[in-house]
Amino acid sequence: MRLQGWKTAAAGALFCSLGWGAADASFGADGFAGWNAGEGTSLVLSTEEAENDELSGEINEVKNDDENDDESDADDVNEANGVVSGDFSAFAGGISGDDFNALADETEALRAELAALREETAALKVDFEAAKAKEAEPAPKKADPNAPFNLRFSGRAIADVSLTSADADFKDFYGETSNTWRLRDVCLTMRGSGYGNLEYIFCLAVAEKVKIYDFYLRCNDTRYFGDVRIGQFHVESGIDSMTILYDTPYAVCDEDAQIFRLGRRFGIGSTRHTADERVRLFTGAFIPKSFNTEPYGTFDDNPGLVLNARLSGTPIYEEGEDGLLNELAHLGGSYYWVAPGADDSTQRFRTRGLGGSFSAPYFLDGTISLADRSYSVAEIETAWQRKGFATTADAFLKSVEDGGNAYGATVGSRWMLTPGCAWGYSKDMGRFSSPKIAEDARFVNTKDRVVAGNWGAWELLGKWSWTEANSLREAAGATYGTVNRLTTGFNWYWNEKTMWTLNWERAFIDAQRGGEAVDATHDTLILQAAVKF
């Protein structure tokens, strides 16, 4: 068969456009671009050489034109699609064994990450379900602050056993000592609030005798006077005595500060704080009357009027996310002035050992005749706490008008050995408050009803105190002198409301009474249990 002229050329062009390309044709990214016979190969359509040559020339010319058009179109398409044509063999050889290994490692890492994400998702799902269940629980009812008074009961019970020992010089001067067991304190407290800013407290002791402790009405956030109290409450005289009074870092019968402490009296007081509650000022005025039926002559007899002030602040106060104090620095000072109420007014000074039982002798003891003379007590105080470690220091000066002076100082430290446990701090009272015991450390966990699930919280403590009453006016039968007391021991907290205390104290006494003097030692070991409810 023979094809001639332009028909032959058209047929050849059509044939080439269907996939036969030039010798440098290649596979493109969009598919098969064409194939061509070996270089120099011609298409023979006729056996006649002349015609064949002529036909081949025409076909090649048409094919070249068509190839140029195809390459231009392919370049446009590849450029639009972001694909560059190249040799397939080069593409196939571009992936090496190292590439496949790297890809495998990356895949394994992604699988590990996916597994971790699945575990985290499962944990979050558990937390979400717990939170959802907690939200479904009925919310506890809160007292309406504008409702009439509500009432809450609380209290504490304290019992102890004290063992004493003294040298011969002590016994010759003071007499024999005795061991005691005592239900020291059982008190019931009723407290309530209502009508927006009113509170009341009534605390009654029922251990050895019925005695009223705190009994007052308090109006909070008044316009000019802050929190105002009226009733019977404690004269404020230092962070150590205030902390021992309301909580028990040491055995609650520690009476070292009692020599100059006025106790509870009937009066009116005002407590004011700065906006951030970092600074506190208490001022009060008291009279000698009390709600107790027995005379208040245990400490003084008809002293008349007492004016009291105490200023304290916390230049450093940092709480952690767990609610414990990361660091606390406390500074303060107090002062009270006592005016006699009659010519025969007296004031008693005394101090005794840690046992504090009625059978224990007083190391220093005497009654000062005021005879229209006033007296005053000034005290400075400081404290520092960092997590479970705390230390406090107090120093005081008592001055009797035309009657001499007395001095004293106390330095104590406590170290909570159990992590997550530490003493709190009451900004309202400017003192340390009850310790906070972590739930996972409680020996008795009332919330989960578990006993002996953990070992409780353990605390080491130590204190040194010094009292000197040598320069007070001589009074018949009074015991003057100097007493140094060293106290050490530990506390065991079952939880925040139950504590066991084991304290040991050695007292070094240098005293005189009349013409007799003594240089003696006295030891007391006391085991005490305190329960709050």
C-alpha positions as CSV (number, residue, x, y, z in Angstrom):
1,M,0.0,0.0,0.0
2,R,1.2,3.5,-0.9
3,L,0.3,6.9,0.6
4,Q,1.3,10.0,-1.3
5,G,1.3,13.7,-1.0
6,W,-0.4,15.6,1.8
7,K,-2.6,12.7,2.7
8,T,0.5,10.8,3.6
9,A,1.8,13.6,5.7
10,A,-1.5,14.0,7.6
11,A,-1.6,10.3,8.3
12,G,1.9,10.4,9.7
13,A,1.1,13.4,11.9
14,L,-2.0,11.6,13.2
15,F,0.0,8.5,13.9
16,C,2.6,10.4,15.9
17,S,0.1,12.4,17.9
18,L,-1.4,9.2,19.2
19,G,1.7,8.4,21.3
20,W,4.9,8.2,19.2
21,G,7.3,10.8,20.2
22,A,10.8,11.9,19.5
23,A,13.9,10.0,20.8
24,D,14.1,12.2,24.0
25,A,10.4,11.6,25.0
26,S,9.9,10.8,28.7
27,F,7.3,9.8,31.2
28,G,5.6,12.8,32.6
29,A,3.9,13.2,36.0
30,D,0.4,13.1,34.3
31,G,0.8,9.7,32.8
32,F,2.3,8.1,29.8
33,A,3.9,10.8,27.5
34,G,4.9,8.6,24.6
35,W,7.5,6.3,23.3
36,N,9.7,6.3,20.2
37,A,11.8,3.8,18.3
38,G,15.5,3.9,18.5
39,E,17.3,6.9,17.3
40,G,17.6,7.0,13.5
41,T,14.8,4.6,13.0
42,S,12.4,5.6,10.2
43,L,9.0,4.5,9.4
44,V,8.8,2.6,6.1
45,L,5.5,2.7,4.4
46,S,6.5,1.9,0.8
47,T,9.0,-0.4,-0.8
48,E,9.9,2.2,-3.3
49,E,12.9,4.0,-2.1
50,A,12.4,7.4,-3.6
51,E,8.8,7.6,-2.5
52,N,9.7,6.3,0.9
53,D,12.4,8.9,1.3
54,E,10.1,11.7,0.3
55,L,7.4,10.4,2.6
56,S,9.7,10.0,5.5
57,G,10.9,13.5,5.1
58,E,7.4,14.9,5.2
59,I,6.5,12.7,8.2
60,N,9.5,13.8,10.1
61,E,8.8,17.5,9.4
62,V,5.2,17.2,10.5
63,K,6.3,15.1,13.6
64,N,8.9,17.7,14.6
65,D,6.3,20.4,14.5
66,D,3.9,18.3,16.5
67,E,6.5,17.4,19.1
68,N,7.3,21.1,19.7
69,D,3.6,21.8,20.2
70,D,3.2,18.8,22.6
71,E,6.3,19.8,24.6
72,S,5.0,23.3,25.0
73,D,1.6,22.1,26.1
74,A,3.2,19.6,28.6
75,D,5.4,22.3,30.1
76,D,2.3,24.5,30.6
77,V,0.5,21.6,32.3
78,N,3.4,20.6,34.5
79,E,4.0,24.2,35.5
80,A,0.4,24.6,36.5
81,N,0.4,21.4,38.5
82,G,3.7,22.0,40.2
83,V,5.3,18.9,38.5
84,V,8.6,18.8,36.8
85,S,9.1,16.0,34.2
86,G,12.2,13.9,34.5
87,D,13.7,10.6,33.8
88,F,11.8,7.8,35.6
89,S,14.9,5.8,36.3
90,A,16.2,8.9,38.3
91,F,12.9,9.0,40.2
92,A,13.0,5.3,41.1
93,G,16.6,5.5,42.3
94,G,16.0,8.5,44.6
95,I,14.6,6.3,47.6
96,S,17.4,4.5,49.4
97,G,17.4,2.0,52.3
98,D,18.3,4.7,54.8
99,D,15.2,6.7,53.8
100,F,13.0,3.6,54.5
101,N,14.7,3.1,57.9
102,A,14.1,6.8,58.8
103,L,10.5,6.5,57.8
104,A,10.1,3.3,59.9
105,D,11.6,5.1,63.0
106,E,9.3,8.0,62.5
107,T,6.3,5.7,62.2
108,E,7.3,3.9,65.5
109,A,7.7,7.3,67.3
110,L,4.2,8.3,66.1
111,R,2.8,5.0,67.3
112,A,4.3,5.6,70.8
113,E,3.0,9.1,70.9
114,L,-0.4,7.8,69.9
115,A,-0.4,5.2,72.7
116,A,0.6,8.0,75.3
117,L,-2.3,10.1,74.0
118,R,-4.7,7.2,74.4
119,E,-3.6,6.7,78.0
120,E,-3.9,10.4,78.8
121,T,-7.3,10.5,77.2
122,A,-8.4,7.6,79.3
123,A,-7.2,9.3,82.5
124,L,-9.0,12.5,81.5
125,K,-12.1,10.5,80.9
126,V,-11.9,9.1,84.4
127,D,-11.4,12.6,85.9
128,F,-14.3,13.9,83.8
129,E,-16.6,11.2,85.0
130,A,-15.6,11.9,88.6
131,A,-16.1,15.6,88.2
132,K,-19.5,14.9,86.6
133,A,-20.5,12.7,89.4
134,K,-19.4,15.3,92.0
135,E,-21.5,18.0,90.2
136,A,-24.5,15.7,90.3
137,E,-24.2,15.5,94.2
138,P,-26.5,18.0,96.0
139,A,-24.7,21.1,97.1
140,P,-24.4,21.6,100.8
141,K,-26.8,24.0,102.3
142,K,-25.2,27.3,103.3
143,A,-26.5,29.4,106.1
144,D,-28.2,32.6,105.0
145,P,-26.1,35.4,106.5
146,N,-29.2,37.6,106.7
147,A,-31.3,34.9,108.5
148,P,-31.8,34.9,112.3
149,F,-29.0,33.4,114.4
150,N,-27.8,29.9,113.6
151,L,-26.1,27.7,116.1
152,R,-23.1,25.4,116.0
153,F,-21.6,23.3,118.8
154,S,-17.9,22.4,119.3
155,G,-15.6,21.7,122.1
156,R,-12.4,20.0,123.3
157,A,-11.3,17.6,126.0
158,I,-7.8,17.4,127.5
159,A,-6.4,14.8,129.9
160,D,-2.8,14.2,131.0
161,V,-0.5,12.3,133.2
162,S,2.5,14.2,134.7
163,L,5.5,12.6,136.4
164,T,7.8,14.9,138.4
165,S,11.3,14.6,139.9
166,A,13.4,17.1,141.9
167,D,16.7,17.2,143.7
168,A,17.1,17.4,147.4
169,D,17.6,21.1,147.5
170,F,14.3,21.7,145.7
171,K,12.4,19.4,148.1
172,D,14.0,21.2,151.1
173,F,12.9,24.6,149.8
174,Y,9.5,23.8,148.2
175,G,8.5,20.5,149.7
176,E,7.7,17.2,148.2
177,T,6.4,16.8,144.6
178,S,3.7,14.4,143.4
179,N,2.7,12.7,140.2
180,T,-0.8,13.4,139.0
181,W,-3.5,12.3,136.6
182,R,-5.9,15.0,135.6
183,L,-8.9,15.6,133.3
184,R,-7.5,19.0,132.8
185,D,-10.1,20.6,130.6
186,V,-13.5,19.8,129.1
187,C,-15.2,22.7,127.4
188,L,-18.3,23.1,125.3
189,T,-18.6,26.0,122.8
190,M,-21.7,27.4,121.2
191,R,-21.2,29.8,118.4
192,G,-23.5,31.3,115.9
193,S,-23.9,34.1,113.4
194,G,-26.7,35.9,111.6
195,Y,-28.3,39.1,110.5
196,G,-25.4,39.8,108.2
197,N,-22.5,40.7,110.5
198,L,-23.3,39.5,114.0
199,E,-21.6,36.6,115.8
200,Y,-21.7,35.2,119.3
201,I,-19.6,32.7,121.3
202,F,-20.3,31.0,124.6
203,C,-17.7,28.7,126.0
204,L,-18.3,26.8,129.2
205,A,-15.7,24.7,131.1
206,V,-17.1,21.7,132.9
207,A,-14.0,19.7,134.0
208,E,-13.2,20.2,137.7
209,K,-15.6,23.1,138.2
210,V,-18.1,25.0,136.1
211,K,-16.4,28.1,134.7
212,I,-17.2,30.4,131.8
213,Y,-14.4,31.1,129.4
214,D,-15.3,33.2,126.3
215,F,-18.7,34.8,126.3
216,Y,-19.2,37.7,123.9
217,L,-21.2,39.3,121.0
218,R,-19.3,40.5,118.0
219,C,-20.3,42.9,115.3
220,N,-18.1,42.6,112.2
221,D,-17.1,45.3,109.7
222,T,-18.5,48.3,111.5
223,R,-17.8,51.6,109.7
224,Y,-15.3,53.2,112.1
225,F,-14.3,50.5,114.6
226,G,-13.8,47.4,112.6
227,D,-14.9,44.2,114.4
228,V,-16.3,45.1,117.8
229,R,-16.7,42.6,120.7
230,I,-18.4,43.1,124.0
231,G,-18.4,40.5,126.7
232,Q,-15.7,38.3,128.4
233,F,-12.6,37.4,126.4
234,H,-8.9,37.4,126.8
235,V,-6.5,40.3,127.3
236,E,-4.0,40.0,124.5
237,S,-0.4,39.8,125.4
238,G,1.8,38.0,122.8
239,I,1.8,35.4,120.1
240,D,3.1,32.6,122.3
241,S,0.5,32.9,125.0
242,M,-2.3,33.5,122.5
243,T,-1.4,30.4,120.5
244,I,-1.1,28.2,123.7
245,L,-4.4,29.6,124.8
246,Y,-6.4,28.6,121.8
247,D,-4.3,25.8,120.4
248,T,-1.7,23.5,121.8
249,P,1.7,23.6,120.2
250,Y,3.0,22.6,123.6
251,A,1.2,21.0,126.5
252,V,-1.8,23.2,127.2
253,C,-0.9,23.4,130.9
254,D,2.3,25.5,130.1
255,E,1.9,28.4,132.5
256,D,5.1,30.2,131.9
257,A,3.4,33.4,130.7
258,Q,0.8,33.2,133.5
259,I,3.0,35.3,135.8
260,F,2.1,38.4,133.9
261,R,-1.0,37.4,132.1
262,L,-4.4,38.8,133.1
263,G,-6.6,36.1,131.7
264,R,-10.2,36.7,130.6
265,R,-12.1,39.8,131.7
266,F,-15.3,41.6,130.9
267,G,-14.7,44.4,128.4
268,I,-15.1,45.8,125.0
269,G,-12.6,45.6,122.2
270,S,-12.1,46.6,118.6
271,T,-10.1,44.7,115.9
272,R,-9.2,46.5,112.7
273,H,-7.3,45.1,109.7
274,T,-5.9,46.6,106.6
275,A,-7.6,45.8,103.3
276,D,-5.2,42.9,102.7
277,E,-5.4,41.8,106.3
278,R,-1.6,42.0,106.6
279,V,-1.8,44.4,109.6
280,R,-4.0,44.0,112.6
281,L,-4.7,46.4,115.5
282,F,-6.6,45.4,118.6
283,T,-7.6,47.9,121.3
284,G,-9.7,47.1,124.4
285,A,-10.8,48.3,127.8
286,F,-11.6,45.8,130.6
287,I,-13.0,45.9,134.1
288,P,-12.3,43.3,136.8
289,K,-15.8,41.8,136.7
290,S,-16.3,38.3,135.2
291,F,-19.2,35.9,134.8
292,N,-17.6,33.4,137.1
293,T,-19.0,33.0,140.6
294,E,-15.6,32.8,142.3
295,P,-13.6,36.0,142.9
296,Y,-11.1,36.9,140.3
297,G,-8.4,37.2,143.0
298,T,-6.4,34.3,141.5
299,F,-4.4,36.8,139.6
300,D,-5.4,40.1,141.0
301,D,-7.9,41.7,143.4
302,N,-9.9,44.7,142.2
303,P,-7.4,46.2,139.8
304,G,-9.9,48.7,138.5
305,L,-9.4,49.4,134.8
306,V,-7.3,47.7,132.2
307,L,-6.4,49.3,128.9
308,N,-5.0,46.9,126.3
309,A,-3.5,47.3,122.8
310,R,-1.8,44.9,120.4
311,L,-0.4,45.6,116.9
312,S,0.8,42.8,114.7
313,G,1.6,42.4,111.0
314,T,2.9,39.9,108.4
315,P,5.5,41.5,106.2
316,I,5.9,38.1,104.5
317,Y,2.9,35.9,103.9
318,E,3.0,33.3,101.0
319,E,0.6,30.4,100.6
320,G,1.2,27.5,98.3
321,E,-1.3,25.8,96.0
322,D,-1.8,23.1,98.7
323,G,-3.0,25.8,101.1
324,L,0.0,25.5,103.4
325,L,2.2,28.5,104.3
326,N,5.3,28.6,102.1
327,E,6.7,31.3,104.3
328,L,5.4,33.6,107.0
329,A,7.1,36.4,108.9
330,H,5.2,37.9,111.9
331,L,6.1,41.0,113.9
332,G,4.1,42.6,116.7
333,G,4.0,44.2,120.1
334,S,1.4,44.5,122.9
335,Y,0.9,46.7,125.9
336,Y,-1.5,46.9,128.8
337,W,-1.9,49.2,131.7
338,V,-3.6,48.3,134.9
339,A,-5.0,50.9,137.3
340,P,-5.9,49.9,140.9
341,G,-9.5,50.1,141.9
342,A,-9.0,50.6,145.6
343,D,-6.3,51.3,148.2
344,D,-6.1,47.6,149.1
345,S,-5.7,46.3,145.5
346,T,-3.1,43.6,144.9
347,Q,-1.7,41.7,142.0
348,R,-0.1,38.2,142.2
349,F,2.9,37.1,140.2
350,R,3.7,33.4,139.9
351,T,5.0,30.7,137.7
352,R,5.4,27.0,138.0
353,G,6.5,23.9,136.0
354,L,5.1,22.2,133.0
355,G,2.9,19.8,135.1
356,G,0.7,22.7,136.2
357,S,-1.3,20.5,138.6
358,F,-2.8,22.0,141.8
359,S,-0.3,20.0,143.9
360,A,2.8,21.3,142.0
361,P,4.6,24.2,143.8
362,Y,5.1,27.6,142.2
363,F,8.7,28.4,141.5
364,L,8.1,32.1,141.9
365,D,5.2,33.3,143.9
366,G,4.2,36.6,145.6
367,T,1.5,39.2,146.0
368,I,2.3,42.8,145.2
369,S,0.4,45.5,147.1
370,L,-0.5,48.2,144.6
371,A,-1.7,50.8,147.1
372,D,-2.9,53.2,144.5
373,R,0.0,52.3,142.2
374,S,-0.5,51.2,138.6
375,Y,1.6,48.7,136.7
376,S,2.1,47.9,133.0
377,V,3.4,45.1,130.8
378,A,5.1,45.8,127.4
379,E,5.9,42.9,125.1
380,I,7.4,42.4,121.7
381,E,6.9,39.3,119.5
382,T,8.2,37.8,116.4
383,A,7.6,34.6,114.5
384,W,8.8,32.9,111.3
385,Q,7.5,29.9,109.5
386,R,8.6,28.1,106.4
387,K,6.3,25.2,105.5
388,G,6.6,22.7,108.4
389,F,9.2,24.6,110.4
390,A,8.2,27.5,112.7
391,T,9.9,29.5,115.4
392,T,8.5,32.2,117.8
393,A,10.1,34.6,120.2
394,D,8.6,36.9,122.9
395,A,10.2,39.3,125.3
396,F,8.4,41.3,128.0
397,L,9.0,43.9,130.7
398,K,6.7,44.4,133.6
399,S,7.0,47.6,135.5
400,V,5.2,48.4,138.8
401,E,5.0,52.0,139.8
402,D,7.5,52.6,142.6
403,G,7.7,48.8,142.9
404,G,10.5,47.5,140.6
405,N,10.5,45.5,137.4
406,A,10.3,41.9,136.1
407,Y,11.5,40.5,132.8
408,G,11.0,37.5,130.7
409,A,11.7,36.0,127.3
410,T,10.6,32.8,125.4
411,V,12.0,31.3,122.2
412,G,10.4,28.2,120.7
413,S,10.7,26.1,117.6
414,R,8.5,23.4,116.0
415,W,9.3,21.1,113.1
416,M,6.6,19.1,111.4
417,L,8.4,16.0,110.1
418,T,5.6,14.7,108.0
419,P,5.4,16.3,104.5
420,G,2.3,18.2,103.6
421,C,1.5,19.2,107.2
422,A,2.1,22.6,108.9
423,W,0.5,25.0,111.3
424,G,-1.9,27.5,110.0
425,Y,-2.1,31.2,110.8
426,S,-5.2,33.2,111.9
427,K,-5.1,36.7,110.4
428,D,-8.2,37.5,112.5
429,M,-6.4,36.8,115.8
430,G,-2.8,37.5,114.7
431,R,-1.5,34.1,115.9
432,F,-0.9,30.6,114.8
433,S,-3.9,28.4,114.4
434,S,-4.5,24.6,114.3
435,P,-2.2,22.6,112.2
436,K,-3.3,21.3,108.8
437,I,-2.8,17.6,108.4
438,A,-2.8,16.1,104.9
439,E,-5.5,13.5,104.3
440,D,-2.9,10.9,103.1
441,A,-1.0,11.3,106.4
442,R,-3.9,10.9,108.9
443,F,-3.9,8.1,111.3
444,V,-7.6,8.4,111.8
445,N,-9.4,9.5,108.6
446,T,-13.0,10.2,109.6
447,K,-13.9,11.2,106.0
448,D,-13.0,7.8,104.6
449,R,-13.6,5.9,107.9
450,V,-10.2,4.5,108.0
451,V,-8.1,3.9,111.1
452,A,-4.4,3.2,111.1
453,G,-4.3,3.7,107.3
454,N,-1.2,6.0,107.8
455,W,1.1,7.0,110.6
456,G,-0.3,10.4,111.3
457,A,1.8,13.6,111.5
458,W,4.8,13.8,113.7
459,E,6.3,17.1,115.1
460,L,9.4,17.8,117.1
461,L,9.5,20.8,119.4
462,G,11.7,22.7,121.8
463,K,11.5,25.8,123.8
464,W,13.6,27.9,126.2
465,S,12.1,30.5,128.6
466,W,13.6,32.8,131.1
467,T,11.8,34.7,133.9
468,E,13.4,37.1,136.4
469,A,11.6,38.7,139.3
470,N,14.3,39.9,141.6
471,S,13.8,43.6,141.7
472,L,10.1,43.6,142.6
473,R,9.3,45.2,146.0
474,E,9.8,42.9,148.8
475,A,6.6,41.3,150.2
476,A,6.3,39.1,153.2
477,G,6.4,35.4,152.3
478,A,7.1,36.1,148.6
479,T,9.5,33.9,146.5
480,Y,11.6,35.9,144.2
481,G,14.3,34.8,141.8
482,T,15.2,33.6,138.3
483,V,13.8,30.5,136.5
484,N,15.2,29.0,133.2
485,R,13.1,26.3,131.6
486,L,14.1,24.0,128.8
487,T,11.2,22.0,127.1
488,T,11.5,19.4,124.4
489,G,9.4,16.6,123.1
490,F,7.1,15.7,120.2
491,N,3.5,15.8,119.1
492,W,1.6,13.1,117.3
493,Y,-1.4,14.2,115.3
494,W,-3.9,11.5,114.4
495,N,-5.7,14.1,112.4
496,E,-6.5,17.8,112.7
497,K,-8.6,17.3,115.8
498,T,-6.7,14.7,117.8
499,M,-3.2,15.1,119.3
500,W,-0.9,13.3,121.6
501,T,1.8,15.3,123.3
502,L,4.9,14.0,125.1
503,N,6.9,16.9,126.7
504,W,9.8,16.8,129.0
505,E,10.9,19.9,130.9
506,R,13.9,20.7,133.1
507,A,13.6,23.9,135.3
508,F,16.7,25.6,136.7
509,I,15.7,27.7,139.7
510,D,17.7,30.3,141.6
511,A,15.3,31.7,144.2
512,Q,15.1,33.2,147.6
513,R,12.4,33.6,150.2
514,G,13.1,35.8,153.2
515,G,16.6,34.9,154.2
516,E,16.7,31.5,152.6
517,A,18.0,30.8,149.0
518,V,18.0,27.8,146.8
519,D,19.7,26.6,143.6
520,A,17.8,23.6,142.4
521,T,16.4,21.6,139.4
522,H,13.0,20.2,138.7
523,D,12.0,17.8,136.0
524,T,8.5,17.1,134.6
525,L,7.4,14.5,132.0
526,I,3.9,14.9,130.8
527,L,1.8,12.8,128.4
528,Q,-1.3,14.7,127.2
529,A,-4.2,13.9,124.9
530,A,-6.3,16.6,123.3
531,V,-9.4,16.0,121.3
532,K,-11.5,18.6,119.5
533,F,-15.0,18.0,118.3
